[in-house]
Amino acid sequence: MPQKLKEHYGIDVSASTCWPIVLRHAGAIDGRPQAVARIPERDGVAQLIGEIDGSMIPVVETAEPNDQSPAVDRRKTRQVGWKEARLSLVHEPGSATPVFGATVGACEEAGATL
């Protein structure tokens, strides 16, 4: 991560400074799917309105270069493509507070986010 900050923003940051930030974000990402899967211990509602839609997002994949020397330009190993992100929301009729979900996984995963 320090190399990316230097490459993209021109600032020097030590790895020891970046690591706690990375771990905090990883913990937030890791905790999100578990929170969605829990079923609350309360009565449900009579009706819910749910919607799912897809959106194409650009993705960049970097292949590992054959030569591991620092002189290799990693920008030349990038491949740009597209992936579909499936976005979902569900709310009770008349409610102004929908619950959102998102996945880049299969259609079944999008349904599970509802």
C-alpha positions in Angstrom: 0.0 0.0 0.0 2.8 2.6 0.7 4.0 2.1 -2.9 0.5 2.7 -4.3 0.2 6.0 -2.2 3.6 7.1 -3.6 2.7 6.1 -7.1 -0.8 7.7 -7.2 -0.5 10.6 -4.7 3.2 11.3 -4.5 3.4 10.9 -0.7 5.6 8.7 1.4 3.8 6.7 4.1 5.3 3.8 6.1 3.8 0.4 6.1 3.3 0.5 9.9 1.1 3.6 9.4 -1.0 1.9 6.6 -1.5 -1.5 8.3 -4.0 -0.5 11.0 -6.1 1.4 8.5 -6.1 -1.7 6.2 -7.1 -4.0 9.1 -9.9 -1.6 10.2 -11.4 -1.6 6.6 -11.0 -5.4 6.3 -12.8 -5.9 9.6 -15.6 -3.7 8.4 -15.9 -5.6 5.1 -15.7 -9.0 6.8 -18.3 -8.1 9.4 -20.9 -6.8 6.9 -22.0 -10.2 5.3 -22.4 -11.7 8.8 -24.7 -8.9 9.9 -26.9 -9.4 6.8 -27.3 -13.1 7.4 -28.7 -12.7 11.0 -32.4 -13.0 11.4 -33.7 -10.6 14.1 -35.6 -12.1 17.1 -38.8 -10.1 16.5 -42.0 -10.4 14.5 -41.9 -9.8 10.8 -44.0 -7.5 8.7 -46.9 -8.3 6.5 -45.3 -7.1 3.3 -41.9 -6.1 2.0 -41.0 -4.4 -1.3 -37.7 -5.5 -2.8 -35.7 -4.5 -5.9 -32.6 -5.8 -7.5 -30.7 -4.0 -10.3 -27.3 -4.5 -12.0 -24.7 -2.1 -13.0 -21.5 -2.7 -14.9 -18.3 -1.5 -13.1 -14.8 -1.4 -14.5 -12.3 -3.7 -12.9 -8.5 -3.9 -13.3 -6.7 -7.2 -12.9 -2.9 -7.3 -12.5 -1.1 -10.4 -13.6 2.0 -11.4 -11.8 5.0 -10.6 -14.0 7.4 -13.4 -14.8 10.4 -11.4 -13.7 10.2 -10.4 -10.0 12.9 -7.7 -10.3 12.0 -4.2 -9.2 12.7 -2.9 -12.7 9.5 -4.5 -14.1 6.8 -2.0 -14.8 3.6 -3.5 -13.2 1.4 -1.1 -15.2 2.1 -3.1 -18.3 0.6 -6.3 -16.7 -2.9 -4.7 -16.1 -6.0 -5.9 -17.9 -9.1 -3.9 -17.8 -12.5 -5.5 -17.9 -16.1 -5.2 -16.7 -18.0 -7.0 -14.0 -21.6 -6.8 -13.0 -22.4 -5.5 -9.6 -25.9 -6.5 -8.4 -27.5 -3.9 -6.1 -30.6 -4.6 -4.0 -32.9 -2.9 -1.6 -35.9 -3.9 0.5 -38.3 -1.8 2.5 -41.7 -2.0 4.2 -44.5 -0.2 2.3 -44.6 3.5 3.5 -41.1 3.2 5.1 -38.4 5.8 4.2 -35.6 3.6 5.5 -34.7 0.9 3.0 -32.0 -1.7 3.6 -29.4 -2.0 0.9 -27.2 -4.9 -0.3 -24.6 -5.4 -3.0 -22.6 -8.2 -4.5 -20.5 -8.9 -7.5 -21.3 -12.6 -7.1 -23.9 -14.8 -8.8 -27.6 -14.0 -9.0 -28.3 -16.4 -6.1 -26.1 -14.2 -3.9 -28.0 -11.1 -5.0 -31.2 -12.8 -3.9 -29.6 -13.7 -0.5 -28.8 -10.0 0.1 -32.5 -9.3 0.2 
